[in-house]
Amino acid sequence: QLLDMHVSPTDVVINQTIDDPAWREVVQDKRFRQALSHATDRPTIIDAVYYGFGEMPVSVPSEYDPALANDLLDDMGMTERDADGFRLALDGSSFEVPFLLSQDASDIIPVAELVIENYKEVGINASMQVVEGALRSERDLANEQYARVCWNHWPELWWGALWDADPGSGWGRLWMDWFNTNGETGEEPPPEVQEYMDHVNRSIVVSGEEREAEVAAWQQMMYDNVYTIVTVERVPYPLIVNKDLRNVPTSGFAIAANFSLEQMWYDR
């Protein structure tokens, strides 16, 4: 059965709180994140990795437009290039997006490989290193993970799976520490991120139309600021079952069907 996937499977997450002033100056400019989103050839990713099963995201700007990506990068000042043709950071130093990956799912590395080539086409040098999941997680918690490709729940789960929508999902590790400790550790986020989290947190404690308004507010800020670069949405999830199994779900989330075996039975 081709059921629904409960996550967007391969989002690009850029850490804006790495202890590197040149890196921060680039990645904290939303035009950079918008440029990477428009540089991503999603139609090719959907075709090559997901066999045509998947949809263009609506949660972030997703039109494949390398010309617009180049214009955004030029506009933010990344006009100088090195001998290999890659754009330099705003302070004139070399710049690279180094993905740190673990093989958490079979689509992560193929998508990363395609995304890296997309970035290079607009002058952004990128690379990837594949490590064990425990090491990748350790570097993430230590705020040493510059970029990763991972799944996120919030684009697919109802009014938002908020544990993936906040900076703790990888796009602002030190900011999330600040939120979690009421400012005792970490780093105070910029005003727009604090406003974003105000909407996220309020959406948990209010109900009805007020909740819908709060969700719409943080989702609009996600769209405008591209805190997470969603690569593809609505990818089907194949649920493989024995041909003699009955009462198998034909719609809904596949992960829910995985945990509902008590309602199924064999016809033999």
QUIGI-V897135 format. One record per backbone hydrogen bond with DSSP energy under -1.0 kcal/mol. NH is the residue of the N-H (numbers start at 0). CO is the residue of the C=O. E is the energy in kcal/mol with one decimal. If there is no record, write none. Layout:
BEGIN
nh={NH,NH}
co={CO,CO}
e={E,E}
END
This chain:
BEGIN
nh={2,2,3,7,10,11,12,14,15,19,23,24,25,26,27,28,31,32,33,34,35,36,37,38,41,44,45,46,47,48,49,51,52,54,64,68,69,70,71,72,73,74,75,76,77,78,81,84,86,87,88,91,96,98,99,100,103,110,111,112,113,114,115,116,117,118,119,120,121,122,123,126,128,130,135,136,137,138,139,140,141,142,143,147,149,151,155,156,159,161,163,165,168,169,171,175,176,177,178,179,180,181,182,183,186,193,194,195,196,197,198,199,200,201,202,203,205,209,211,212,213,214,215,216,217,218,219,220,221,222,223,224,225,228,229,232,236,238,244,245,253,256,257,259,262,263,264,266}
co={0,236,251,151,149,228,147,145,170,17,19,20,21,22,23,25,28,28,29,30,31,32,33,34,39,40,41,42,43,44,44,45,49,232,37,64,65,66,67,68,69,70,71,73,72,76,85,81,122,79,92,88,124,126,146,128,101,106,107,108,109,110,111,112,113,114,115,116,118,119,118,96,98,100,131,132,133,134,135,136,137,139,138,12,10,7,152,152,156,159,160,161,165,166,166,171,172,173,174,175,176,178,177,180,173,189,190,191,192,193,194,195,196,197,198,200,201,206,207,208,209,210,211,212,213,214,215,216,217,218,219,220,221,11,227,54,2,0,241,264,3,252,253,256,259,260,245,243}
e={-1.1,-2.2,-2.8,-2.9,-3.2,-2.8,-2.6,-3.0,-1.7,-2.4,-2.7,-2.3,-1.1,-2.8,-2.4,-1.3,-1.8,-1.1,-2.6,-2.2,-2.3,-1.9,-2.4,-1.7,-1.9,-1.9,-3.2,-1.9,-3.5,-2.4,-1.2,-2.6,-2.8,-3.3,-2.4,-2.2,-2.6,-2.1,-2.5,-2.2,-2.5,-2.7,-1.8,-1.3,-2.3,-1.8,-2.7,-1.9,-3.8,-3.1,-3.1,-2.0,-2.4,-3.1,-2.9,-3.2,-2.4,-2.0,-2.3,-2.5,-1.8,-2.7,-2.6,-1.5,-2.1,-2.6,-2.0,-1.5,-1.2,-1.6,-2.6,-2.2,-2.4,-3.1,-2.3,-2.6,-2.0,-2.3,-2.2,-2.5,-1.4,-1.8,-3.4,-1.9,-2.3,-2.0,-1.7,-2.1,-3.2,-1.1,-1.9,-1.2,-2.0,-1.9,-1.9,-2.4,-1.9,-1.7,-2.2,-2.8,-1.6,-1.1,-2.8,-1.3,-1.9,-1.9,-2.5,-2.2,-2.5,-1.9,-1.8,-2.2,-3.0,-2.3,-1.9,-1.1,-1.4,-1.0,-2.1,-2.1,-2.0,-2.9,-2.4,-1.8,-2.3,-2.4,-1.9,-2.0,-2.2,-2.2,-2.6,-2.5,-2.1,-2.8,-1.2,-2.6,-3.0,-3.5,-1.8,-3.5,-2.5,-1.5,-2.2,-1.8,-1.8,-1.8,-1.3,-2.5}
END
